[in-house]
Amino acid sequence: TQQLLSEPSLEAPRARPCRVSTADRRVRKGIMAHSLEDLVHKVQDVLMLANKPFSLVLEEDGTIVDTEEYFQALADDTVFMVLQKGQKWQPPSKKGSRYQL
Amino acid sequence: TQQLLSEPSLEAPRARPCRVSTADRRVRKGIMAHSLEDLVHKVQDVLMLANKPFSLVLEEDGTIVDTEEYFQALADDTVFMVLQKGQKWQPPSKKGSRYQL
């Protein structure tokens, strides 16, 4: 399959690098995604969340990302956090280590 | 009174990413908006505030944003706060966690 770069890539926006963290900030993974929908599917696979509802928020401040257009406006390498049912965004620990609970 | 811009940048300024917080800072959502009017409409939908009066202020210091031109001068990813009737802006808790009540 050949990729034409000069060609205006209509339907598919270019894949962008995303970083996805678990709610406890213990695991962070790099994932390429063309769209929010694509990212959601990949997160389901990678974190084995099939059939478990979850939402994606910005790791930095808990902003909910649930529209394609907002996703597209984010910078490359934005860090997302996966929140499953009952999980809440919390600010990173002030103590320096992100691995301290 | 007519506004003459050098270049007719037509009706739609580019959509900009905004973050919108509830007054208690428990929910923050990413919303794309072309204008203050657009943002107000989207906030009504997203936070289900139809027919409930509210105002938008800056989350950082409670500055009221109620003119289109001031909105357009704000940076991308400015954080707004929705204040409904009886709600007042309050500074973030000093205790570190925004979820502490």
Backbone of each chain as ProteinMPNN parsed JSONL, in Angstrom:
{"seq_chain_A": "TQQLLSEPSLEAPRARPCRVSTADRRVRKGIMAHSLEDLVHKVQDVLMLANKPFSLVLEEDGTIVDTEEYFQALADDTVFMVLQKGQKWQPPSKKGSRYQL", "coords_chain_A": {"N_chain_A": [[0.854, -1.196, 0.0], [0.656, 2.067, -0.961], [1.696, 5.253, 0.137], [0.574, 8.432, -0.355], [2.007, 11.348, 0.137], [1.981, 14.03, -0.573], [-0.525, 14.379, -1.373], [-3.662, 15.681, -0.394], [-4.663, 14.625, 2.692], [-7.562, 13.518, 3.159], [-10.035, 12.081, 4.614], [-8.654, 10.713, 6.705], [-7.007, 11.958, 9.388], [-3.583, 12.639, 10.118], [-1.74, 10.22, 11.934], [-1.241, 10.707, 15.374], [1.128, 11.047, 18.02], [0.328, 9.851, 21.208], [0.167, 9.878, 24.764], [-0.688, 7.634, 27.235], [-1.988, 7.279, 30.402], [-2.573, 5.267, 33.306], [-5.107, 5.607, 35.895], [-3.877, 5.668, 38.361], [-1.406, 6.544, 37.768], [0.673, 4.722, 37.406], [1.306, 3.281, 35.167], [2.273, 4.197, 31.94], [1.709, 4.69, 28.579], [2.878, 4.823, 25.203], [1.014, 5.643, 22.383], [-0.054, 5.563, 19.039], [-2.464, 7.465, 17.349], [-5.119, 8.124, 15.084], [-7.438, 9.414, 15.536], [-9.853, 10.363, 18.041], [-11.617, 8.291, 18.385], [-10.143, 6.171, 17.39], [-8.079, 6.171, 19.268], [-9.487, 5.485, 21.588], [-10.265, 2.865, 20.943], [-7.746, 1.646, 20.773], [-6.794, 1.988, 23.359], [-8.562, 0.411, 24.741], [-7.755, -2.121, 23.849], [-5.029, -2.199, 24.602], [-4.964, -1.73, 27.36], [-6.612, -3.656, 28.118], [-9.468, -3.311, 28.43], [-11.845, -4.147, 27.476], [-15.254, -3.886, 27.026], [-15.454, -2.621, 29.444], [-16.558, 0.367, 30.74], [-15.02, 3.521, 30.204], [-13.475, 6.742, 30.57], [-11.65, 9.341, 28.877], [-9.35, 11.656, 30.023], [-7.47, 14.718, 30.36], [-4.255, 14.286, 31.585], [-2.989, 16.294, 32.963], [-4.854, 18.095, 34.13], [-7.334, 16.919, 34.366], [-9.28, 17.495, 32.459], [-12.057, 16.585, 30.575], [-11.975, 14.709, 27.632], [-13.911, 14.322, 25.064], [-14.761, 14.842, 22.542], [-14.262, 14.684, 19.044], [-13.272, 16.909, 17.73], [-12.075, 18.465, 19.724], [-10.1, 16.717, 20.527], [-8.534, 16.7, 18.205], [-7.423, 19.198, 18.331], [-5.498, 19.098, 20.222], [-2.072, 19.023, 21.315], [0.717, 17.171, 19.939], [1.821, 14.273, 21.671], [0.357, 14.726, 23.93], [-0.664, 13.993, 27.225], [-2.849, 11.601, 28.247], [-5.336, 10.421, 30.574], [-6.739, 7.428, 31.707], [-9.884, 6.889, 32.952], [-11.697, 4.708, 34.793], [-14.883, 3.386, 35.775], [-15.858, 4.838, 38.789], [-13.342, 5.833, 39.272], [-11.431, 8.757, 39.851], [-10.034, 11.772, 38.569], [-7.006, 12.89, 39.935], [-4.799, 15.33, 41.237], [-1.271, 15.242, 40.509], [0.872, 13.799, 42.93], [2.337, 15.949, 45.334], [4.691, 15.306, 46.325], [6.829, 14.693, 44.787], [7.569, 12.121, 43.795], [5.87, 10.396, 41.344], [4.945, 7.984, 41.788], [4.229, 7.456, 44.247], [1.716, 6.625, 46.551]], "CA_chain_A": [[0.0, 0.0, 0.0], [1.497, 3.239, -1.108], [1.162, 6.43, 0.81], [0.865, 9.657, -1.079], [2.091, 12.375, 1.164], [1.62, 15.353, -1.087], [-1.975, 14.353, -1.535], [-4.375, 16.091, 0.817], [-5.202, 13.446, 3.367], [-8.919, 13.915, 3.505], [-10.739, 11.477, 5.752], [-7.844, 10.291, 7.836], [-5.971, 12.86, 9.866], [-2.348, 11.895, 10.372], [-1.676, 9.632, 13.271], [-0.464, 11.54, 16.281], [1.576, 10.324, 19.205], [-0.379, 10.159, 22.444], [0.646, 9.113, 25.914], [-1.876, 7.28, 28.007], [-1.655, 6.868, 31.768], [-3.647, 4.743, 34.151], [-5.563, 6.596, 36.871], [-2.93, 5.739, 39.482], [-0.144, 7.021, 37.191], [1.726, 3.718, 37.503], [1.651, 2.832, 33.821], [2.061, 5.211, 30.908], [2.064, 4.028, 27.327], [2.823, 5.613, 23.982], [0.079, 5.07, 21.419], [-0.341, 6.413, 17.893], [-3.903, 7.441, 17.057], [-5.592, 9.057, 14.056], [-8.643, 10.101, 15.991], [-10.242, 9.994, 19.397], [-12.224, 6.961, 18.295], [-9.017, 5.247, 17.232], [-7.384, 6.098, 20.557], [-10.347, 4.727, 22.509], [-10.15, 1.443, 20.597], [-6.413, 1.148, 21.118], [-6.702, 1.937, 24.818], [-9.31, -0.792, 25.149], [-6.903, -3.279, 23.587], [-3.758, -2.158, 25.313], [-5.182, -1.843, 28.804], [-7.576, -4.753, 28.305], [-10.663, -2.744, 29.048], [-13.001, -4.488, 26.648], [-16.564, -3.87, 27.689], [-15.514, -1.81, 30.664], [-16.651, 1.771, 30.355], [-13.992, 4.412, 30.738], [-13.393, 8.022, 29.86], [-10.294, 9.865, 28.735], [-9.197, 13.039, 30.476], [-6.086, 15.161, 30.301], [-3.557, 13.935, 32.832], [-2.543, 17.479, 33.696], [-5.871, 18.77, 34.939], [-8.605, 16.202, 34.422], [-10.239, 17.932, 31.438], [-12.66, 15.484, 29.823], [-11.824, 14.8, 26.176], [-14.888, 13.404, 24.494], [-15.171, 15.205, 21.185], [-13.206, 14.521, 18.056], [-12.642, 18.189, 17.376], [-11.171, 18.873, 20.8], [-8.939, 15.817, 20.422], [-7.678, 17.127, 17.089], [-6.765, 20.467, 18.665], [-4.458, 18.876, 21.224], [-0.707, 18.899, 20.809], [1.324, 15.845, 19.94], [2.354, 13.821, 22.956], [-0.503, 15.051, 25.067], [-0.811, 12.856, 28.135], [-4.23, 11.313, 28.642], [-5.497, 9.48, 31.685], [-7.927, 6.583, 31.581], [-10.659, 6.791, 34.192], [-12.773, 3.731, 34.76], [-16.0, 3.677, 36.676], [-15.443, 5.0, 40.182], [-12.038, 6.495, 39.388], [-11.468, 10.206, 39.662], [-8.748, 12.418, 38.346], [-6.424, 13.574, 41.078], [-3.557, 15.987, 40.845], [-0.096, 14.453, 40.854], [1.381, 13.997, 44.287], [3.298, 17.06, 45.461], [5.896, 14.824, 46.995], [7.955, 14.493, 43.883], [7.436, 10.858, 43.085], [4.533, 10.163, 40.847], [4.592, 6.599, 42.059], [3.829, 7.363, 45.642], [0.251, 6.684, 46.628]], "C_chain_A": [[0.885, 1.24, 0.0], [0.853, 4.454, -0.441], [1.545, 7.671, 0.019], [0.851, 10.804, -0.092], [1.658, 13.744, 0.664], [0.105, 15.507, -1.221], [-2.67, 14.842, -0.262], [-5.039, 14.884, 1.486], [-6.578, 13.804, 3.903], [-9.441, 13.241, 4.758], [-9.829, 11.265, 6.963], [-6.814, 11.341, 8.233], [-4.738, 12.02, 10.185], [-2.376, 11.344, 11.795], [-0.816, 10.526, 14.153], [-0.049, 10.724, 17.501], [0.836, 10.808, 20.447], [0.273, 9.364, 23.574], [-0.554, 8.853, 26.807], [-1.47, 6.693, 29.346], [-2.85, 6.199, 32.432], [-3.977, 5.787, 35.219], [-4.596, 6.738, 38.041], [-1.539, 6.206, 39.041], [1.002, 5.999, 37.299], [2.18, 3.222, 36.141], [1.341, 3.953, 32.84], [2.527, 4.596, 29.598], [1.964, 4.97, 26.143], [1.965, 4.921, 22.947], [-0.11, 6.057, 20.271], [-1.833, 6.326, 17.577], [-4.268, 8.509, 16.038], [-6.727, 9.935, 14.57], [-8.927, 9.679, 17.427], [-10.821, 8.588, 19.402], [-11.134, 5.886, 18.222], [-8.296, 5.073, 18.571], [-8.187, 5.261, 21.555], [-10.232, 3.229, 22.23], [-8.804, 0.877, 21.031], [-6.227, 1.039, 22.632], [-7.432, 0.695, 25.339], [-8.451, -2.042, 24.988], [-5.718, -3.321, 24.539], [-3.947, -2.356, 26.813], [-6.22, -2.915, 29.134], [-8.84, -4.299, 29.027], [-11.924, -3.106, 28.275], [-14.26, -4.553, 27.493], [-16.604, -3.127, 29.021], [-15.551, -0.348, 30.266], [-15.517, 2.586, 30.965], [-14.069, 5.739, 29.993], [-11.932, 8.445, 29.799], [-10.287, 11.324, 29.169], [-7.736, 13.434, 30.283], [-5.421, 14.872, 31.641], [-3.237, 15.179, 33.642], [-3.612, 18.113, 34.575], [-7.246, 18.116, 34.925], [-9.658, 16.647, 33.416], [-10.751, 16.738, 30.628], [-12.483, 15.725, 28.322], [-12.813, 13.818, 25.571], [-15.423, 13.86, 23.148], [-13.959, 15.117, 20.265], [-12.504, 15.851, 17.789], [-11.71, 18.695, 18.481], [-9.915, 18.009, 20.776], [-7.98, 16.318, 19.351], [-6.92, 18.413, 17.407], [-5.622, 20.285, 19.674], [-3.091, 18.697, 20.571], [-0.288, 17.43, 20.756], [1.848, 15.555, 21.342], [1.603, 14.357, 24.169], [-0.646, 13.798, 25.933], [-2.27, 12.729, 28.568], [-4.223, 10.399, 29.863], [-6.795, 8.714, 31.466], [-8.631, 6.531, 32.929], [-11.763, 5.765, 34.014], [-13.813, 4.125, 35.784], [-15.49, 3.788, 38.117], [-14.095, 5.679, 40.359], [-12.186, 7.988, 39.12], [-10.079, 10.709, 39.359], [-8.269, 13.023, 39.661], [-5.128, 14.202, 40.633], [-2.38, 15.093, 41.231], [0.319, 14.764, 42.283], [2.393, 15.13, 44.295], [4.659, 16.563, 45.921], [7.043, 14.5, 46.058], [7.821, 13.198, 43.119], [6.0, 10.691, 42.635], [4.077, 8.755, 41.193], [4.185, 6.377, 43.501], [2.31, 7.437, 45.709], [-0.223, 7.303, 47.925]], "O_chain_A": [[1.746, 1.415, 0.862], [-0.364, 4.637, -0.464], [2.724, 7.914, -0.238], [-0.194, 11.176, 0.442], [1.043, 14.518, 1.396], [-0.444, 16.608, -1.185], [-2.287, 14.443, 0.838], [-5.881, 14.215, 0.886], [-6.702, 14.342, 5.003], [-9.3, 13.78, 5.856], [-10.189, 11.594, 8.094], [-5.858, 11.586, 7.498], [-4.847, 10.831, 10.485], [-2.956, 11.93, 12.71], [0.215, 11.038, 13.717], [-0.771, 9.835, 17.952], [0.733, 12.007, 20.703], [0.857, 8.305, 23.346], [-1.337, 9.759, 27.093], [-0.704, 5.731, 29.412], [-4.0, 6.533, 32.146], [-3.219, 6.735, 35.424], [-4.504, 7.807, 38.645], [-0.61, 6.255, 39.847], [2.172, 6.38, 37.283], [3.322, 2.789, 35.985], [0.281, 4.577, 32.902], [3.624, 4.043, 29.524], [1.07, 5.815, 26.085], [2.163, 3.74, 22.662], [-0.305, 7.251, 20.501], [-2.399, 5.234, 17.542], [-3.796, 9.644, 16.108], [-6.938, 11.05, 14.094], [-8.31, 8.751, 17.95], [-10.553, 7.795, 20.305], [-11.197, 4.853, 18.889], [-7.947, 3.956, 18.954], [-7.629, 4.434, 22.276], [-10.116, 2.423, 23.154], [-8.724, -0.222, 21.581], [-5.582, 0.112, 23.122], [-6.966, 0.025, 26.261], [-8.417, -2.907, 25.863], [-5.445, -4.332, 25.186], [-3.176, -3.068, 27.454], [-6.646, -3.057, 30.28], [-9.218, -4.826, 30.073], [-12.952, -2.442, 28.409], [-14.301, -5.2, 28.54], [-17.658, -3.019, 29.649], [-14.678, 0.125, 29.539], [-15.114, 2.358, 32.105], [-14.661, 5.831, 28.918], [-11.095, 7.97, 30.566], [-11.118, 12.12, 28.732], [-6.875, 12.581, 30.069], [-5.97, 15.181, 32.698], [-3.213, 15.13, 34.872], [-3.304, 18.616, 35.656], [-8.215, 18.693, 35.417], [-10.811, 16.224, 33.504], [-9.963, 15.977, 30.067], [-12.799, 16.8, 27.811], [-12.57, 12.611, 25.569], [-16.423, 13.331, 22.663], [-12.826, 15.422, 20.637], [-11.283, 15.899, 17.642], [-10.67, 19.289, 18.193], [-8.806, 18.503, 20.979], [-6.767, 16.357, 19.559], [-5.88, 18.682, 16.806], [-4.871, 21.223, 19.939], [-2.984, 18.273, 19.42], [-0.858, 16.575, 21.433], [2.254, 16.45, 22.083], [2.138, 14.429, 25.276], [-0.737, 12.683, 25.418], [-2.838, 13.636, 29.175], [-3.245, 9.706, 30.144], [-7.816, 9.288, 31.087], [-8.024, 6.166, 33.936], [-12.655, 5.935, 33.184], [-13.638, 5.07, 36.553], [-14.768, 2.911, 38.592], [-13.737, 6.061, 41.473], [-12.968, 8.411, 38.269], [-9.08, 10.157, 39.821], [-9.058, 13.604, 40.406], [-4.437, 13.677, 39.76], [-2.476, 14.291, 42.16], [0.128, 15.879, 42.769], [3.205, 15.258, 43.379], [5.645, 17.299, 45.907], [8.112, 14.078, 46.499], [7.949, 13.192, 41.895], [5.055, 10.821, 43.413], [2.937, 8.383, 40.915], [3.845, 5.268, 43.914], [1.692, 8.229, 44.997], [-1.428, 7.425, 48.146]]}, "seq_chain_B": "TQQLLSEPSLEAPRARPCRVSTADRRVRKGIMAHSLEDLVHKVQDVLMLANKPFSLVLEEDGTIVDTEEYFQALADDTVFMVLQKGQKWQPPSKKGSRYQL", "coords_chain_B": {"N_chain_B": [[-23.568, 50.52, 14.013], [-20.807, 49.791, 12.159], [-18.382, 47.257, 11.729], [-15.235, 47.426, 10.48], [-13.033, 45.304, 9.244], [-9.748, 44.844, 8.077], [-9.273, 42.69, 6.358], [-11.87, 40.798, 5.167], [-12.599, 38.635, 7.471], [-14.639, 37.02, 7.482], [-17.541, 35.26, 8.777], [-16.782, 33.208, 10.559], [-14.423, 32.885, 12.962], [-11.456, 30.961, 13.582], [-11.944, 27.828, 15.185], [-11.363, 27.528, 18.639], [-9.607, 25.804, 21.231], [-11.139, 25.334, 24.354], [-11.379, 25.156, 27.908], [-13.724, 24.097, 30.208], [-14.987, 24.548, 33.372], [-16.958, 23.345, 36.105], [-18.535, 25.193, 38.799], [-17.76, 24.113, 41.223], [-15.409, 22.96, 40.593], [-15.283, 20.236, 39.988], [-15.805, 18.995, 37.622], [-14.35, 19.189, 34.471], [-14.259, 20.203, 31.187], [-13.253, 19.705, 27.794], [-13.812, 21.868, 25.147], [-14.49, 22.888, 21.853], [-14.665, 26.074, 20.402], [-15.913, 28.654, 18.297], [-16.571, 31.17, 18.944], [-17.608, 33.394, 21.588], [-20.345, 33.262, 21.82], [-20.841, 30.804, 20.595], [-19.516, 29.155, 22.396], [-21.071, 29.53, 24.687], [-23.478, 28.376, 23.861], [-22.639, 25.729, 23.518], [-21.846, 25.048, 26.077], [-24.276, 25.148, 27.377], [-25.502, 22.912, 26.224], [-23.729, 20.797, 26.872], [-23.433, 20.833, 29.651], [-25.985, 20.679, 30.327], [-27.696, 22.961, 30.785], [-29.901, 24.213, 29.848], [-32.04, 26.902, 29.569], [-31.335, 27.701, 32.093], [-29.967, 30.437, 33.656], [-26.597, 31.535, 33.327], [-23.198, 32.564, 33.9], [-19.991, 33.145, 32.377], [-16.778, 32.925, 33.638], [-13.272, 33.591, 34.168], [-11.447, 30.828, 35.231], [-9.179, 31.1, 36.74], [-9.178, 33.552, 38.132], [-11.737, 34.58, 38.34], [-12.553, 36.562, 36.567], [-15.008, 38.163, 34.697], [-16.202, 37.114, 31.594], [-17.696, 38.481, 29.053], [-17.809, 39.666, 26.607], [-17.492, 39.448, 23.093], [-15.133, 40.311, 21.9], [-13.247, 40.326, 23.959], [-13.206, 37.636, 24.565], [-12.104, 36.638, 22.181], [-9.54, 37.509, 22.441], [-8.355, 35.925, 24.278], [-6.109, 33.272, 25.267], [-5.514, 30.069, 23.668], [-6.944, 27.173, 25.131], [-7.693, 28.387, 27.47], [-9.066, 28.381, 30.733], [-12.347, 28.282, 31.632], [-14.976, 29.107, 33.935], [-18.16, 28.027, 34.854], [-20.734, 29.842, 36.155], [-23.619, 29.498, 37.877], [-26.817, 30.812, 38.869], [-26.535, 32.234, 42.037], [-24.097, 31.048, 42.502], [-20.69, 31.598, 43.251], [-17.473, 32.742, 42.21], [-14.658, 31.097, 43.499], [-11.411, 30.966, 44.936], [-9.042, 28.378, 44.072], [-8.726, 25.582, 46.25], [-6.23, 25.772, 48.759], [-5.097, 23.546, 49.614], [-4.024, 21.714, 47.952], [-5.267, 19.408, 46.795], [-7.819, 19.504, 44.46], [-10.113, 18.313, 44.936], [-10.818, 18.211, 47.449], [-13.109, 18.876, 49.992]], "CA_chain_B": [[-22.123, 50.733, 13.886], [-20.245, 48.684, 11.401], [-17.002, 46.968, 12.068], [-14.494, 47.173, 9.262], [-11.742, 44.661, 9.417], [-9.058, 45.028, 6.806], [-9.605, 41.539, 5.524], [-13.107, 40.217, 5.69], [-12.321, 37.302, 7.982], [-15.964, 36.421, 7.425], [-18.281, 35.042, 10.021], [-16.258, 32.241, 11.504], [-13.023, 32.797, 13.361], [-11.104, 29.552, 13.75], [-12.368, 27.265, 16.469], [-10.253, 27.445, 19.582], [-9.875, 24.896, 22.338], [-11.443, 25.952, 25.641], [-11.665, 24.198, 28.975], [-14.817, 24.67, 30.984], [-15.11, 23.904, 34.681], [-18.106, 23.689, 36.937], [-18.158, 26.108, 39.877], [-17.096, 23.367, 42.308], [-14.175, 22.404, 40.014], [-15.28, 18.774, 39.959], [-15.848, 18.548, 36.231], [-13.723, 20.109, 33.53], [-14.46, 19.59, 29.88], [-12.666, 20.358, 26.634], [-14.835, 22.259, 24.174], [-14.024, 23.767, 20.783], [-15.651, 27.141, 20.164], [-15.514, 29.708, 17.373], [-16.903, 32.487, 19.491], [-18.2, 33.32, 22.926], [-21.724, 32.806, 21.638], [-20.744, 29.373, 20.325], [-19.143, 28.497, 23.653], [-22.248, 29.567, 25.573], [-24.422, 27.352, 23.4], [-22.111, 24.384, 23.766], [-21.886, 24.822, 27.528], [-25.675, 24.83, 27.701], [-25.75, 21.523, 25.831], [-22.861, 19.826, 27.532], [-23.712, 20.788, 31.088], [-27.443, 20.618, 30.449], [-28.126, 24.164, 31.489], [-30.915, 24.886, 29.042], [-32.953, 27.796, 30.285], [-30.819, 28.186, 33.371], [-29.001, 31.494, 33.394], [-25.258, 31.34, 33.883], [-22.193, 33.424, 33.302], [-18.681, 32.528, 32.232], [-15.677, 33.71, 34.196], [-12.001, 32.881, 34.1], [-11.288, 29.96, 36.401], [-8.039, 31.484, 37.573], [-9.403, 34.679, 39.041], [-13.122, 35.026, 38.374], [-12.831, 37.644, 35.613], [-16.191, 37.924, 33.866], [-15.975, 37.19, 30.144], [-19.008, 38.619, 28.442], [-17.785, 40.301, 25.288], [-16.868, 38.642, 22.054], [-13.756, 40.707, 21.6], [-12.36, 39.863, 25.025], [-13.076, 36.186, 24.353], [-11.184, 36.383, 21.063], [-8.166, 37.86, 22.831], [-7.832, 34.939, 25.234], [-5.257, 32.223, 24.705], [-6.066, 28.727, 23.542], [-6.971, 26.37, 26.357], [-8.087, 29.144, 28.655], [-10.029, 27.645, 31.546], [-13.506, 29.068, 32.037], [-15.821, 28.497, 34.956], [-19.577, 28.326, 34.698], [-21.388, 30.223, 37.414], [-25.07, 29.612, 37.797], [-27.409, 31.723, 39.835], [-26.173, 31.928, 43.424], [-22.729, 30.54, 42.62], [-19.653, 32.628, 43.202], [-16.127, 32.237, 41.99], [-13.807, 30.998, 44.677], [-10.064, 30.518, 44.561], [-8.836, 26.948, 44.296], [-8.27, 25.225, 47.593], [-4.775, 25.831, 48.925], [-4.619, 22.3, 50.204], [-3.364, 20.845, 46.981], [-6.244, 18.644, 46.035], [-8.985, 20.283, 44.091], [-11.303, 17.527, 45.213], [-11.058, 18.267, 48.877], [-14.215, 19.802, 50.242]], "C_chain_B": [[-21.494, 49.516, 13.225], [-18.78, 48.509, 11.74], [-16.252, 46.644, 10.79], [-13.15, 46.558, 9.598], [-11.055, 44.78, 8.062], [-9.393, 43.886, 5.858], [-10.929, 41.002, 6.036], [-12.826, 38.799, 6.178], [-13.645, 36.576, 8.18], [-16.544, 36.078, 8.786], [-17.475, 34.247, 11.035], [-14.77, 32.376, 11.781], [-12.723, 31.312, 13.611], [-11.565, 29.07, 15.128], [-11.162, 27.18, 17.387], [-10.623, 26.5, 20.715], [-10.07, 25.659, 23.641], [-11.625, 24.834, 26.668], [-12.702, 24.838, 29.871], [-15.021, 23.858, 32.255], [-16.441, 24.27, 35.329], [-17.615, 24.545, 38.108], [-17.44, 25.384, 41.015], [-15.786, 22.706, 41.85], [-14.134, 20.878, 39.99], [-15.287, 18.229, 38.545], [-15.218, 19.618, 35.364], [-13.793, 19.452, 32.161], [-13.786, 20.384, 28.774], [-13.723, 20.624, 25.58], [-14.201, 23.151, 23.118], [-15.08, 24.826, 20.526], [-15.085, 28.208, 19.241], [-15.665, 31.091, 17.983], [-17.467, 32.294, 20.892], [-19.631, 32.79, 22.832], [-21.758, 31.286, 21.434], [-20.446, 28.616, 21.619], [-20.342, 28.431, 24.598], [-23.244, 28.489, 25.165], [-23.93, 25.949, 23.736], [-22.121, 24.044, 25.253], [-23.313, 24.467, 27.95], [-25.982, 23.37, 27.393], [-25.027, 20.542, 26.735], [-23.179, 19.711, 29.01], [-25.216, 20.806, 31.372], [-28.006, 21.775, 31.262], [-29.227, 24.912, 30.744], [-31.857, 25.671, 29.941], [-32.483, 28.218, 31.675], [-29.774, 29.251, 33.088], [-27.65, 31.179, 34.019], [-24.329, 32.36, 33.264], [-20.883, 32.65, 33.221], [-17.627, 33.467, 32.788], [-14.385, 32.93, 33.986], [-11.811, 32.078, 35.388], [-10.196, 30.478, 37.318], [-8.324, 32.619, 38.541], [-10.812, 35.258, 39.014], [-13.471, 36.183, 37.454], [-14.03, 37.292, 34.723], [-15.833, 38.095, 32.387], [-17.341, 37.286, 29.479], [-18.994, 39.429, 27.156], [-17.0, 39.431, 24.325], [-15.404, 39.033, 21.862], [-12.783, 40.3, 22.708], [-12.131, 38.358, 24.893], [-12.032, 35.891, 23.287], [-9.725, 36.664, 21.436], [-7.559, 36.842, 23.798], [-7.011, 33.859, 24.533], [-6.037, 30.925, 24.523], [-5.983, 28.039, 24.902], [-7.128, 27.191, 27.627], [-9.141, 28.336, 29.413], [-11.129, 28.587, 32.023], [-14.222, 28.341, 33.172], [-17.252, 28.958, 34.729], [-20.152, 28.678, 36.066], [-22.884, 30.345, 37.192], [-25.537, 30.552, 38.899], [-27.03, 31.306, 41.261], [-24.765, 31.389, 43.603], [-21.736, 31.681, 42.489], [-18.324, 31.977, 42.882], [-15.392, 32.164, 43.319], [-12.44, 30.522, 44.241], [-9.949, 29.02, 44.813], [-8.372, 26.722, 45.722], [-6.754, 25.268, 47.646], [-4.214, 24.468, 49.299], [-4.037, 21.329, 49.193], [-4.368, 20.067, 46.16], [-7.44, 19.52, 45.735], [-10.255, 19.531, 44.441], [-11.628, 17.5, 46.69], [-12.186, 19.255, 49.138], [-14.134, 20.411, 51.632]], "O_chain_B": [[-21.638, 48.381, 13.68], [-18.051, 49.466, 11.999], [-16.595, 45.691, 10.091], [-12.261, 47.203, 10.155], [-11.716, 44.813, 7.024], [-9.75, 44.104, 4.7], [-11.079, 40.777, 7.236], [-12.817, 37.861, 5.381], [-13.738, 35.629, 8.961], [-16.075, 36.562, 9.816], [-17.476, 34.564, 12.225], [-13.944, 32.024, 10.938], [-13.635, 30.514, 13.824], [-11.568, 29.826, 16.099], [-10.07, 26.803, 16.96], [-11.784, 26.401, 21.111], [-9.267, 26.525, 23.99], [-11.983, 23.708, 26.321], [-12.567, 26.002, 30.251], [-15.203, 22.641, 32.213], [-16.972, 25.361, 35.124], [-16.415, 24.608, 38.374], [-16.603, 25.977, 41.697], [-15.14, 21.991, 42.616], [-13.051, 20.292, 39.973], [-14.82, 17.116, 38.303], [-15.516, 20.804, 35.503], [-13.431, 18.287, 31.999], [-13.757, 21.614, 28.823], [-14.444, 19.716, 25.167], [-13.454, 24.072, 23.45], [-16.267, 24.511, 20.442], [-13.932, 28.618, 19.378], [-14.989, 32.045, 17.598], [-17.762, 31.177, 21.316], [-20.067, 31.982, 23.652], [-22.584, 30.583, 22.015], [-21.043, 27.577, 21.899], [-20.593, 27.404, 25.229], [-23.787, 27.777, 26.011], [-24.698, 25.094, 24.178], [-22.372, 22.902, 25.64], [-23.519, 23.586, 28.785], [-26.628, 22.676, 28.179], [-25.61, 19.605, 27.279], [-23.193, 18.61, 29.561], [-25.646, 20.932, 32.518], [-28.688, 21.592, 32.271], [-29.455, 26.098, 30.982], [-32.388, 25.163, 30.929], [-33.152, 28.997, 32.353], [-28.807, 29.003, 32.367], [-27.577, 30.62, 35.113], [-24.637, 32.95, 32.228], [-20.692, 31.641, 33.9], [-17.589, 34.65, 32.453], [-14.414, 31.743, 33.663], [-11.995, 32.595, 36.49], [-10.274, 30.314, 38.536], [-7.779, 32.651, 39.645], [-11.059, 36.312, 39.601], [-14.568, 36.735, 37.546], [-14.047, 36.243, 34.078], [-15.236, 39.096, 31.991], [-18.055, 36.29, 29.358], [-20.048, 39.835, 26.666], [-16.011, 38.786, 24.675], [-14.544, 38.171, 21.682], [-11.631, 39.967, 22.433], [-11.019, 37.867, 25.081], [-11.185, 35.014, 23.455], [-8.801, 36.127, 20.826], [-6.366, 36.906, 24.095], [-7.209, 33.579, 23.351], [-7.08, 30.715, 25.143], [-5.081, 28.292, 25.7], [-6.75, 26.758, 28.716], [-9.997, 27.69, 28.808], [-10.868, 29.562, 32.727], [-14.09, 27.129, 33.342], [-17.51, 30.129, 34.449], [-20.059, 27.895, 37.011], [-23.35, 31.184, 36.422], [-24.758, 31.013, 39.733], [-27.193, 30.144, 41.634], [-24.282, 31.28, 44.73], [-21.933, 32.609, 41.705], [-18.075, 30.822, 43.23], [-15.498, 33.063, 44.154], [-12.319, 29.759, 43.283], [-10.657, 28.46, 45.65], [-7.708, 27.57, 46.319], [-6.075, 24.857, 46.705], [-2.999, 24.265, 49.3], [-3.606, 20.235, 49.557], [-4.303, 20.08, 44.93], [-7.996, 20.181, 46.612], [-11.355, 20.053, 44.262], [-12.582, 16.856, 47.125], [-12.21, 20.345, 48.566], [-14.99, 21.214, 52.005]]}, "name": "protein", "num_of_chains": 2, "seq": "TQQLLSEPSLEAPRARPCRVSTADRRVRKGIMAHSLEDLVHKVQDVLMLANKPFSLVLEEDGTIVDTEEYFQALADDTVFMVLQKGQKWQPPSKKGSRYQLTQQLLSEPSLEAPRARPCRVSTADRRVRKGIMAHSLEDLVHKVQDVLMLANKPFSLVLEEDGTIVDTEEYFQALADDTVFMVLQKGQKWQPPSKKGSRYQL"}
